[in-house]
Amino acid sequence: SYGALARYRNLSRVMKVNDSAAIGISGDYADYQFMKSVIEQRVIDEECLNDGFQYTPKSLFSWMTRVLYNRRSNFNPLWNTFIVGGVQDGEPFLGYIDKIGVAYNDPTIASGYGAYIAAPLLRDAFEANPKMSLAEAEKKIDECMKVLYYRDARSLNKYEVAIVTKDGTMIKSPIVSETNWEVAHMIKGYE
Amino acid sequence: QGRIHQIEYAMEAVKQGSATVGLKSKSHAILVALKRASSELAAHQKKIIPIDDHIGVSIAGLTADARLLSNFMRSECLNSRYAYDSPLPVSRLVSAVGNKSQIPTQRYGRRPFGVGLLVAGYDDQGPHIYQTCPSANYYDCKAMAIGARSQSARTYVEKHLDKFLECSLDELIKHGLRALRETLPQEVELTTKNCSLGIVGKDMEFTIYDDDDVQKYLAMIEGEERSRAAPPADQAAMDTQEGEGQQPADPQPADPAVEEQGMEH
């Protein structure tokens, strides 16, 4: 769902860029729509060139960082946090860029509430098993999204996942986590 | 007659410049250039210009125009690295040069750039050799030679084209130097003063070899027969542009293919 305005239950916040890269966003939706249209046009322009080169996750990440930092430096920021993911030269890549142009990449990335709740879970999982399979990773993500649904009061139990492999990019949506609210009966005043 | 004379004149300037040859193998692209000195007093004019870690050019024609274009190319490469954290694909750089060169061929009051470039570069798609013209046309080449008497070099390179792909770097350089040697008039030889070499490849940033650094490679083709340097008795054989002149009395093997085996390191 979309942030504090939990009435938008069907807004997509992930976007496929090409067969090797995808991005996920949080923040101002209008600014995302702007960035989305700019990226889509660039991808089209590149297809027109038809010269065998396409945006790689790292190039996209670098370009977006420069845009965001430049906007911030001109006191006209795009009020978003972007997560760029993809596969480059057979290696997976994940990057984080925020509205002030802070940018970094890591095997695990999370923004917003995720930084507090999901990041520790993901880091532990990665440290225990750096070569986990896609299925294991998806399971871990589901676990994180479940915890976020439990703990973030302004969330909905519905999410979407963008998956990039050497064979291409796909988006799975919608996914609903299985939740267990039995603990509610232990709350005084709740029957 | 549908001709734009200014463009033809500009291309003449390229043909008057001293020769330069570019060729590539599966892993490397190289440029060899003949440096000319305007007088005994002057130094030999630099012909090969580095553009980025993965691209270099050699020039033929108006050096001043070449300087402008190479500054532009450097700028494009740098901007691309800054924005995209990745080396600019050679094909995209060359088309940027083409687009820039076209403007003065159509705009009032301007003249075409009087320089031809041989661009050697290496990117994710492998090594490349491109040729650019004052006409703003550009060509993707397996090998190319431009400048004065470059036809002889082109002929040499055409003859040995099939060997280049699987060549080792040293062999490729020998072919390049031999091709360049074809453009020299009689009695003139390649020396460390008049010869320049530029190499870029898979694990090799664009590097220029000048003066003493070329000696190692010149030594590899030293003593080989040249089709032009044959003594007067063989004038007739020379005119037919055979690879290396066949001289029955000469103990040296004339065929470069045979020569290579003897010189292999």
Contacts between the chains, C-beta under 8 A, distances in Angstrom:
chain1	res1	chain2	res2	distance
A	49	B	92	7.6
A	51	B	89	6.9
A	51	B	91	5.4
A	51	B	92	6.9
A	52	B	125	5.9
A	53	B	89	5.1
A	53	B	92	7.4
A	53	B	124	7.2
A	53	B	125	7.8
A	56	B	86	6.8
A	58	B	85	5.6
A	58	B	86	6.9
A	59	B	84	4.1
A	59	B	85	6.1
A	59	B	86	4.8
A	61	B	85	7.5
A	62	B	83	6.5
A	62	B	84	5.4
A	62	B	85	3.5
A	62	B	86	7.4
A	63	B	83	5.3
A	63	B	84	5.6
A	66	B	82	7.2
A	66	B	83	5.4
